[in-house]
Amino acid sequence: MVVISSEFNNNEFFNSLMKIKSSIITHLEFNKIIEAIFECHQSSNDGCPCNLLLTGSSGTGKSALLSYYINKYLEIYKGDSVFPILYLKLPLQAKPEELAISLLEEMDINYSNNLSLSSLTNKVVQSIAKSGIELIVLDDIEHLFNINTGRIHSDSVEWLRMLFEKLQISFILSGLDISTRLLNHNEAFASRILSTLTLSPLDQDEYDRFLQDIDSCLPFSEKSCLTEENVTEKLYLTSGGFPGYTKELIIKATRLAFNEDRLTEWHILKSCNLLSNPQNPMNLNFDILNERLHKGKIRGKSEKQYKQRLQK
């Protein structure tokens, strides 16, 4: 085991992990969604707001994409007032009162605890209008569903619809695939969502580029295994092309390799086996995958055939 140089400290290591966690890969679908968000944003300024629903499985990078847009806009924003994008992760079991309070707190607006929903709503509308907010981003929109029964909080959906009308500002709603059920639940709400887009897992080429970017963030003196074909192939099939899962796996592997000079396949294997099933979207075993690939049983097959055979 090679000990890392004394010049390398815990702060540098932590910063490397943060770089991995914030890593993204811009690709065709990603750029298409960014452009759609920009158009919604501009429509607010033009006085013709439009709302967008972004869906995708957990780990596809929806929140990272939203952060990317907000940070890019922050770089070019030259105003001296409140930043014109309001971002909120919806609280669990998001009832109208919780939604209103969360928005007020996100804007750092004081409110009285005994306010009625009507008064809270008026305060939200007035505060947003006064602050010059141009775009409202609501993440984790699946929290409009009851966590135990799966039923939709109808009053919350209706409250959001009302907010659309009162504010006349573009909204970006983002959540799991189940969020599309909201459009079938409330016709008036659905009529105000002009566009629905889905962020899919990465394809193999995009995934390879993603790993190359992550490799450049690693805090080791030697090049890691992440760019080796046999490792990228196994990582892709294990992760299903989900960036979120991949980053969690590599962060765990990097922690395991803290006192070494290189991230190896062993660290990846160990980390994969440490992750629970919900964190492994393909529910694959890295050991079995390694054995099958080396025996050549699945080489040369299409991506779809890979996944079908590996799950048998």
C-alpha angles and dihedrals in degrees: 000000000000116000117224116248117270086242086071111079138180092263091058090047092050091048090052091053090050090052090053091048092052095043116125136175119221111215138156097282092041092052092046091056092045089054091049091052090049091052090051090049092050092047089063090056090047092054094247105097121193130189129223132199116209117193137176143135120286109278098027090111105254095143091044089053092051091048089049091055093046093048093047090051090047089057092059099033110114100175123120097212132074113320104263098227117081113199124190134173104213115242119241115273088016106207120177093260092051091047093051094046092046091053092049092048091048088056090045091240119157118231139174117254093224097057118129120237089256092054092045090051093050090049091051093050094046094045094049092047092047093048094056094238111179102181133026119202117196113190128191091031088169085081086082084080123081105255093218104039102024090230119143119249094237094187091056093050090049091048090054091048089053090049090054089057098043097047103038089206126129117260129203111202117193130185150119121310090266088070090081087073087074089070092058093045100058118028094192090051091048092051089063094054102083097178137030120193132178128213109214130198116272121272119234096269093047090047092052090053090047091055091048090055092049091047089060089057096053117114098226133112094227131054112267131233092255094099095048110111097227091052097045089050093053093042091052094051093043093050098037087227093294110149094201094056091043092054092049090050095048093045089054090047091049091053090051090052095047096122096040133084097232142032107237138189089258091063090049091049093048093048093048090055091049094058118091122238095259088057092051104069095191093041089223129156113232091209093055091043090051091051094049094047093050092048088054094233094136104023115124093023124124121261090254092051090048091057095043093052096042092056095052 
